[in-house]
């Protein structure tokens, strides 16, 4: 992964615990990239949490995204990356999930998934499992 992001501006999406794990790894800690961290990832990410993240990060000039952690961090990164591709749009995540055609002509940032758990398989699919806790609904984006 080092050569892919060397010298680039990279968004890392993880939990606080994941960030500590990242810096404890001598290989990852040595990456030569400008890293911006978003570490408010919780289990079973909610639509609104992703919208907050995307709104906070809009306007930043990232070259790539690293999703570091378990399935929740990877799904959070996928959905946030989709929201960032729609910068300037008034679309919300629920409407993108219902009709993903708004993304069909958008250039999404590359995502490098670094799973730290086993079993979700989130790193090998283009889909993200996102929760709408207010409506008691699990969504697949």
C-alpha positions in Angstrom: 0.0 0.0 0.0 2.9 2.3 0.7 3.7 3.1 -3.0 0.0 3.7 -3.7 -0.3 6.5 -1.2 3.2 7.8 -0.9 3.1 11.6 -0.9 -0.6 11.8 -1.1 -3.3 13.3 1.1 -5.2 10.4 2.6 -8.3 10.2 4.8 -8.1 7.4 7.3 -11.5 6.2 8.7 -11.3 4.1 11.9 -12.2 4.1 15.5 -9.9 5.6 18.2 -8.8 2.1 19.1 -8.0 1.4 15.4 -5.9 4.6 15.3 -3.9 3.3 18.2 -3.4 -0.1 16.5 -2.4 1.7 13.3 0.4 3.6 15.0 1.5 0.5 17.0 2.3 -1.2 13.7 5.8 -0.3 12.5 4.9 -0.8 8.8 1.8 1.3 8.9 3.3 4.0 11.1 6.0 4.4 8.5 3.7 5.4 5.6 4.8 8.5 3.9 1.5 10.2 3.3 -0.4 13.2 4.8 -3.0 11.4 7.0 -6.2 13.0 8.1 -8.0 10.9 10.7 -11.8 10.5 11.2 -12.2 8.3 14.3 -15.8 8.6 15.3 -16.7 5.2 13.9 -19.0 3.1 16.0 -20.4 -0.4 15.6 -23.3 -0.6 13.1 -22.8 2.9 11.6 -25.9 5.0 11.4 -26.9 7.1 8.3 -26.8 10.3 10.3 -23.3 9.6 11.6 -22.0 9.2 8.0 -23.8 12.3 6.9 -22.1 14.2 9.8 -18.7 12.9 8.7 -19.2 13.7 5.1 -20.4 17.3 5.9 -17.3 17.7 8.1 -14.9 16.4 5.5 -16.4 18.2 2.4 -14.1 20.5 0.7 -11.0 18.5 1.7 -8.8 17.4 -1.2 -8.2 13.8 -0.5 -6.4 11.5 -3.0 -7.5 8.2 -1.3 -9.2 6.7 1.7 -7.9 4.0 4.1 -10.6 2.1 5.9 -8.8 0.6 8.9 -10.7 -1.7 11.3 -13.5 -4.1 11.2 -16.6 -4.2 9.0 -18.1 -1.1 10.6 -15.1 1.1 9.8 -14.9 -0.3 6.2 -18.6 0.2 5.6 -18.4 3.7 7.1 -15.6 4.5 4.7 -17.5 3.2 1.7 -20.6 5.3 2.5 -18.6 8.4 3.4 -16.6 8.2 0.2 -19.9 8.0 -1.8 -21.2 11.1 0.0 -17.9 13.0 -0.7 -18.3 12.2 -4.4 -21.5 14.2 -4.4 -20.0 17.4 -3.0 -22.2 20.3 -3.9 -25.2 18.1 -4.0 -28.1 18.3 -1.6 -28.5 14.5 -1.6 -28.7 12.7 1.7 -27.4 9.1 2.2 -30.9 7.6 2.4 -31.8 9.0 -1.1 -28.5 7.6 -2.4 -29.2 4.2 -1.0 -32.7 4.3 -2.5 -31.4 5.5 -5.9 -27.6 5.0 -6.4 -27.8 6.4 -10.0 -26.6 9.8 -8.7 -23.2 8.1 -8.3 -23.0 6.5 -11.7 -21.0 9.3 -13.3 -19.0 10.3 -10.3 -15.4 9.6 -9.6 -15.1 8.0 -6.2 -11.8 8.1 -4.3 -9.9 4.8 -4.1 -10.5 3.0 -0.8 -7.8 0.8 0.6 -9.4 -1.5 3.2 -7.2 -2.8 6.0 -9.3 -5.3 8.0 -8.3 -5.9 11.6 -11.0 -8.5 12.3 -12.1 -11.6 10.5 -15.5 -12.6 9.3 -17.4 -9.6 7.9 -16.0 -9.8 4.3 -16.7 -6.1 3.9 -13.3 -5.5 2.4 -14.2 -7.7 -0.6 -17.5 -6.3 -1.6 -18.6 -3.0 -3.1 -21.6 -2.8 -0.7 -21.9 -1.2 2.7 -24.2 -2.2 5.6 -25.5 1.0 7.1 -28.2 1.4 9.8 -31.0 3.8 10.0 -31.6 3.5 13.7 -34.4 6.1 13.8 -36.4 3.9 11.5 -35.2 0.6 12.9 -33.9 -0.4 9.4 -30.7 -2.0 8.1 -29.7 -0.6 4.7 -27.4 -2.0 2.0 -25.7 0.7 0.0 
